[in-house]
Amino acid sequence: MNMMGDLFFLVPLLSLLFYVILIGFGVFIALSLLKQGKERNVLLKEIAEELRKR
């Protein structure tokens, strides 16, 4: 096969793969930040309840 034809076929696929990976990484970061926020809120709620008992 023609080497240039193969290269032009792969470029759009690689760019699409790059954007899919980028979007996936962004979703992963957003979900991990939300999880950390929930854990922090639970911890702060426990601390507040402990301080109210005093």
PyMOL commands that place a pseudoatom at each C-alpha (Angstrom):
pseudoatom trace, name=CA, resn=MET, resi=1, chain=A, elem=C, hetatm=0, pos=[0.000, 0.000, 0.000]
pseudoatom trace, name=CA, resn=ASN, resi=2, chain=A, elem=C, hetatm=0, pos=[0.908, 3.634, -0.294]
pseudoatom trace, name=CA, resn=MET, resi=3, chain=A, elem=C, hetatm=0, pos=[2.679, 4.930, 2.819]
pseudoatom trace, name=CA, resn=MET, resi=4, chain=A, elem=C, hetatm=0, pos=[1.208, 8.457, 2.520]
pseudoatom trace, name=CA, resn=GLY, resi=5, chain=A, elem=C, hetatm=0, pos=[-2.312, 7.068, 2.158]
pseudoatom trace, name=CA, resn=ASP, resi=6, chain=A, elem=C, hetatm=0, pos=[-1.904, 5.064, 5.348]
pseudoatom trace, name=CA, resn=LEU, resi=7, chain=A, elem=C, hetatm=0, pos=[-0.550, 8.110, 7.168]
pseudoatom trace, name=CA, resn=PHE, resi=8, chain=A, elem=C, hetatm=0, pos=[-3.489, 10.297, 6.116]
pseudoatom trace, name=CA, resn=PHE, resi=9, chain=A, elem=C, hetatm=0, pos=[-5.832, 7.541, 7.274]
pseudoatom trace, name=CA, resn=LEU, resi=10, chain=A, elem=C, hetatm=0, pos=[-4.235, 7.359, 10.722]
pseudoatom trace, name=CA, resn=VAL, resi=11, chain=A, elem=C, hetatm=0, pos=[-4.081, 11.097, 11.512]
pseudoatom trace, name=CA, resn=PRO, resi=12, chain=A, elem=C, hetatm=0, pos=[-7.848, 11.581, 12.045]
pseudoatom trace, name=CA, resn=LEU, resi=13, chain=A, elem=C, hetatm=0, pos=[-8.028, 8.406, 14.117]
pseudoatom trace, name=CA, resn=LEU, resi=14, chain=A, elem=C, hetatm=0, pos=[-5.153, 9.520, 16.320]
pseudoatom trace, name=CA, resn=SER, resi=15, chain=A, elem=C, hetatm=0, pos=[-6.648, 12.967, 16.820]
pseudoatom trace, name=CA, resn=LEU, resi=16, chain=A, elem=C, hetatm=0, pos=[-10.017, 11.419, 17.709]
pseudoatom trace, name=CA, resn=LEU, resi=17, chain=A, elem=C, hetatm=0, pos=[-8.309, 9.068, 20.158]
pseudoatom trace, name=CA, resn=PHE, resi=18, chain=A, elem=C, hetatm=0, pos=[-6.469, 12.023, 21.701]
pseudoatom trace, name=CA, resn=TYR, resi=19, chain=A, elem=C, hetatm=0, pos=[-9.703, 13.926, 22.312]
pseudoatom trace, name=CA, resn=VAL, resi=20, chain=A, elem=C, hetatm=0, pos=[-11.467, 10.865, 23.735]
pseudoatom trace, name=CA, resn=ILE, resi=21, chain=A, elem=C, hetatm=0, pos=[-8.578, 10.310, 26.155]
pseudoatom trace, name=CA, resn=LEU, resi=22, chain=A, elem=C, hetatm=0, pos=[-8.581, 14.008, 27.078]
pseudoatom trace, name=CA, resn=ILE, resi=23, chain=A, elem=C, hetatm=0, pos=[-12.327, 13.997, 27.779]
pseudoatom trace, name=CA, resn=GLY, resi=24, chain=A, elem=C, hetatm=0, pos=[-12.029, 10.772, 29.767]
pseudoatom trace, name=CA, resn=PHE, resi=25, chain=A, elem=C, hetatm=0, pos=[-9.235, 12.259, 31.865]
pseudoatom trace, name=CA, resn=GLY, resi=26, chain=A, elem=C, hetatm=0, pos=[-11.332, 15.382, 32.506]
pseudoatom trace, name=CA, resn=VAL, resi=27, chain=A, elem=C, hetatm=0, pos=[-14.286, 13.290, 33.662]
pseudoatom trace, name=CA, resn=PHE, resi=28, chain=A, elem=C, hetatm=0, pos=[-11.987, 11.256, 35.926]
pseudoatom trace, name=CA, resn=ILE, resi=29, chain=A, elem=C, hetatm=0, pos=[-10.592, 14.438, 37.515]
pseudoatom trace, name=CA, resn=ALA, resi=30, chain=A, elem=C, hetatm=0, pos=[-14.090, 15.888, 38.028]
pseudoatom trace, name=CA, resn=LEU, resi=31, chain=A, elem=C, hetatm=0, pos=[-15.386, 12.705, 39.658]
pseudoatom trace, name=CA, resn=SER, resi=32, chain=A, elem=C, hetatm=0, pos=[-12.373, 12.400, 41.933]
pseudoatom trace, name=CA, resn=LEU, resi=33, chain=A, elem=C, hetatm=0, pos=[-12.775, 16.031, 43.043]
pseudoatom trace, name=CA, resn=LEU, resi=34, chain=A, elem=C, hetatm=0, pos=[-16.441, 15.429, 43.814]
pseudoatom trace, name=CA, resn=LYS, resi=35, chain=A, elem=C, hetatm=0, pos=[-15.546, 12.323, 45.824]
pseudoatom trace, name=CA, resn=GLN, resi=36, chain=A, elem=C, hetatm=0, pos=[-12.921, 14.242, 47.801]
pseudoatom trace, name=CA, resn=GLY, resi=37, chain=A, elem=C, hetatm=0, pos=[-15.433, 17.004, 48.506]
pseudoatom trace, name=CA, resn=LYS, resi=38, chain=A, elem=C, hetatm=0, pos=[-17.981, 14.520, 49.839]
pseudoatom trace, name=CA, resn=GLU, resi=39, chain=A, elem=C, hetatm=0, pos=[-15.375, 12.876, 52.075]
pseudoatom trace, name=CA, resn=ARG, resi=40, chain=A, elem=C, hetatm=0, pos=[-14.271, 16.285, 53.385]
pseudoatom trace, name=CA, resn=ASN, resi=41, chain=A, elem=C, hetatm=0, pos=[-17.881, 17.255, 54.137]
pseudoatom trace, name=CA, resn=VAL, resi=42, chain=A, elem=C, hetatm=0, pos=[-18.465, 14.039, 56.069]
pseudoatom trace, name=CA, resn=LEU, resi=43, chain=A, elem=C, hetatm=0, pos=[-15.313, 14.635, 58.097]
pseudoatom trace, name=CA, resn=LEU, resi=44, chain=A, elem=C, hetatm=0, pos=[-16.252, 18.247, 58.796]
pseudoatom trace, name=CA, resn=LYS, resi=45, chain=A, elem=C, hetatm=0, pos=[-19.735, 17.158, 59.886]
pseudoatom trace, name=CA, resn=GLU, resi=46, chain=A, elem=C, hetatm=0, pos=[-18.208, 14.656, 62.339]
pseudoatom trace, name=CA, resn=ILE, resi=47, chain=A, elem=C, hetatm=0, pos=[-15.898, 17.356, 63.719]
pseudoatom trace, name=CA, resn=ALA, resi=48, chain=A, elem=C, hetatm=0, pos=[-18.800, 19.794, 64.117]
pseudoatom trace, name=CA, resn=GLU, resi=49, chain=A, elem=C, hetatm=0, pos=[-20.883, 17.188, 65.966]
pseudoatom trace, name=CA, resn=GLU, resi=50, chain=A, elem=C, hetatm=0, pos=[-17.937, 16.436, 68.273]
pseudoatom trace, name=CA, resn=LEU, resi=51, chain=A, elem=C, hetatm=0, pos=[-17.506, 20.133, 69.036]
pseudoatom trace, name=CA, resn=ARG, resi=52, chain=A, elem=C, hetatm=0, pos=[-21.230, 20.510, 69.810]
pseudoatom trace, name=CA, resn=LYS, resi=53, chain=A, elem=C, hetatm=0, pos=[-20.989, 17.741, 72.408]
pseudoatom trace, name=CA, resn=ARG, resi=54, chain=A, elem=C, hetatm=0, pos=[-18.424, 19.682, 74.420]
for i in range(1, 54): cmd.bond("trace and resi %d" % i, "trace and resi %d" % (i + 1))
show_as sticks, trace
zoom trace
